[in-house]
Amino acid sequence: MIHALQSLLLLIFPVLVIVAALRDATSYTIPNWISLALLAGFPPVALALGLPLSVIGLNLGIGGVALATGMGMFALGWIGGGDAKLFAAAALWLGWPAAISYLAITGMAGGALAVGLLGLRSIYVRPFVPAGPAWFARLAQPGENVPYGVAIALGALMAFPASALVARL
């Protein structure tokens, strides 16, 4: 029974980052409640899984560094504020050493997303887009932003199995 509850608690992370990615792709916004839910959900999940306090502290430090980095990228106009908050909240859950693969995969996924959107926004593909849903037409709009939350979610989901939380299960 305890193992099943722990497994259910671990589902909080992937569900929330998937919701964030879908919201970003369809509306170019990541609601604050998603990042806040990740932030609030981490301590009880970490304690329920018996994560040592030293590891919890390390995860908090990694989340703080990710928040500072994300806010710097936001200040430079590279990503949106919701992206920065999601990036940090996911880093909090992932901790060390999963943060390394999270960073690498998120960067590669962001590059692939940008290239894919450039193709979608090209003069060759764009004429076929109006037949789709409105949110997809917006993705294909030249000059529109990149929903980087999609790349963040992919990086987070790929790195999650290497996190200390999953290792405790």
Sequence and secondary structure as in RCSB ss.txt:
>XXXX:A:sequence
MIHALQSLLLLIFPVLVIVAALRDATSYTIPNWISLALLAGFPPVALALGLPLSVIGLNLGIGGVALATGMGMFA
LGWIGGGDAKLFAAAALWLGWPAAISYLAITGMAGGALAVGLLGLRSIYVRPFVPAGPAWFARLAQPGENVPYGV
AIALGALMAFPASALVARL
>XXXX:A:secstr
 HHHHHHHHHTHHHHHHHHHHHHHHHHS   HHHHHHHHHHHHHHHHHTT  HHHHHHHHHHHHHHHHHHHHHHH
TTSS HHHHHHHHHHHHHH TTHHHHHHHHHHHHHHHHHHHHHHHTSTTTGGGGGGS HHHHHHTSTT    THH
HHHHHHHHHGGGSHHHHH 
